Amino acid sequence: MKTDKTNFGKACLNGCKQILAQIRNAKEAILAEARETVKVQEQLLKLALNEAEALAWQTSYPQLVFPNLAVEKVRGVAAWNNHQRLIIR
């Protein structure tokens, strides 16, 4: 009986580690692409990605939801930044 609990616990832990790795890899890829294409302070990009991750963790499938949320948040930051530039001019 204890072995079953131990195996289940290890399986859960491994599953969580895989999900964390998937989100981390997606976050790194999106940040790398945004650095090249979006002229925004990196700190703003990181904050947007952190917000997307927090929202994704509120779902049943965060690793599937995160990439779309992250892209949406990065686009929002880019649009806000462009608007700010227009106002300043």
C-alpha positions as CSV (number, residue, x, y, z in Angstrom):
1,M,0.0,0.0,0.0
2,K,2.8,2.4,0.9
3,T,4.5,1.7,-2.4
4,D,1.4,2.6,-4.3
5,K,1.2,6.0,-2.5
6,T,4.9,6.6,-3.2
7,N,4.6,5.7,-6.9
8,F,1.5,8.0,-7.1
9,G,3.3,10.8,-5.4
10,K,6.3,10.4,-7.7
11,A,4.1,10.4,-10.8
12,C,2.3,13.6,-9.6
13,L,5.6,15.3,-8.9
14,N,7.0,14.3,-12.3
15,G,3.9,15.6,-14.0
16,C,4.2,18.9,-12.2
17,K,7.8,19.2,-13.2
18,Q,6.9,18.6,-16.8
19,I,4.3,21.2,-16.7
20,L,6.7,23.7,-15.1
21,A,9.3,22.9,-17.7
22,Q,6.8,23.4,-20.6
23,I,5.7,26.8,-19.2
24,R,9.3,27.8,-18.6
25,N,10.4,26.9,-22.1
26,A,7.4,28.7,-23.7
27,K,8.1,31.8,-21.5
28,E,11.8,31.8,-22.6
29,A,10.9,31.4,-26.3
30,I,8.2,34.1,-26.2
31,L,10.6,36.5,-24.3
32,A,13.4,35.9,-26.8
33,E,11.1,36.6,-29.7
34,A,9.6,39.7,-28.1
35,R,13.1,41.1,-27.4
36,E,13.7,41.1,-31.1
37,T,10.4,42.2,-32.4
38,V,8.8,44.5,-29.7
39,K,10.6,47.7,-28.7
40,V,9.6,47.6,-25.0
41,Q,11.5,47.5,-21.8
42,E,12.4,44.0,-20.9
43,Q,11.0,44.4,-17.4
44,L,7.6,45.2,-18.9
45,L,7.8,42.0,-21.0
46,K,8.7,39.9,-18.0
47,L,5.8,41.4,-16.0
48,A,3.4,40.6,-18.8
49,L,4.7,37.0,-19.0
50,N,4.4,36.6,-15.2
51,E,0.8,37.8,-15.3
52,A,0.0,35.4,-18.1
53,E,1.6,32.6,-16.1
54,A,-0.4,33.5,-13.0
55,L,-3.6,33.5,-15.1
56,A,-2.7,30.2,-16.8
57,W,-2.2,28.5,-13.4
58,Q,-5.8,29.3,-12.6
59,T,-6.9,26.9,-15.3
60,S,-7.0,23.1,-15.5
61,Y,-4.3,23.0,-18.3
62,P,-1.9,25.9,-17.6
63,Q,0.7,24.6,-20.1
64,L,-1.8,24.7,-22.9
65,V,-3.3,28.1,-22.0
66,F,-0.1,29.9,-21.2
67,P,1.4,30.5,-24.6
68,N,-1.7,32.2,-26.0
69,L,-2.1,34.3,-22.8
70,A,1.5,35.3,-23.0
71,V,1.4,36.4,-26.6
72,E,-1.8,38.3,-25.9
73,K,-0.1,40.1,-22.9
74,V,3.0,40.9,-24.9
75,R,0.9,42.4,-27.7
76,G,-1.0,44.4,-25.1
77,V,2.3,45.8,-23.7
78,A,3.5,46.6,-27.2
79,A,0.2,48.4,-28.0
80,W,0.4,50.3,-24.7
81,N,4.0,51.3,-25.4
82,N,3.2,52.5,-28.9
83,H,0.3,54.5,-27.6
84,Q,2.6,56.1,-25.0
85,R,5.2,57.0,-27.6
86,L,2.4,58.7,-29.7
87,I,1.3,60.7,-26.7
88,I,4.8,61.8,-25.8
89,R,5.4,63.1,-29.4
